[in-house]
Amino acid sequence: PALERAVGGLTPKRQSRKDEMTALDSQIYAYLEKKLPPQMAWIKVLRKALDDDGIFVDELTQVGYVSRVAMPIYHPRTFLTSAYQGTLGAGFATAIGAKVAHPDKQVLSINGDGGFMYNVQELATAVKYNIPVVAIIFADGAYGNVRRMQQELYDNRTIASDLTNPDFVALAESFGCAAYRVETPEEMAKTLPEAFKQPVPTVIEVPFPPTPDPWSVIIPRRNRPAA
């Protein structure tokens, strides 16, 4: 009791931390929408379609990077990420495991085209064992970060950063998956709820143009190493 009284006396009166954090969250979200509108438009659609307890698995892709600071999460252990380990290609395989562990929950995997091709063969696993995970492929035809760095730092000279991709819809269908191609967040808003109802694995390909550099927003310049 004495310790409780002492600590209580040192704690200033203040508004609810929940209210404070909610206000800060709104400010940050508005800032991100201003700085990174393409990525944020997709994140808003994905969050709306995914159940509150659905599992979101990010990847090293432009929408994935922004999701780490912008994707609202409502339950513990429903946001799976490789974080700063930089494990390109881990996302889809991780999502399959999450769906096996939680067959009653929606599991959404977002990928870039480069990262998805690391484990594309796992479509066969998902079909064989009837694991109805949903995978989105944001296909910009490149290792996007690498290409951007080459363009910005080396006078637009690029090497080994462009990709030659399959038709992801046809590829997924050849495995026995359901497959869609959408080009706008509005189309995704209509397609994703249908995808979650599919009894088989589902792939959604999104042809993806270049987007604003997320790193100046996610990691402030003072914390980033010099180029």
SULKA-V953306 format. One record per helix or strand. SS is the DSSP state (@ for helix, = for strand). FROM is the first residue (numbers start at 1). LEN is the number of residues. Records with the same first field share a line. If there is no record, write none. Layout:
SS->FROM-LEN  FROM-LEN
This chain:
@->2-9  17-19  37-13  62-9  83-3  90-12  113-4  122-7  144-10  168-8  185-12  215-4  221-3
=->55-3  79-2  107-6  134-6  142-1  162-1  178-5  202-6
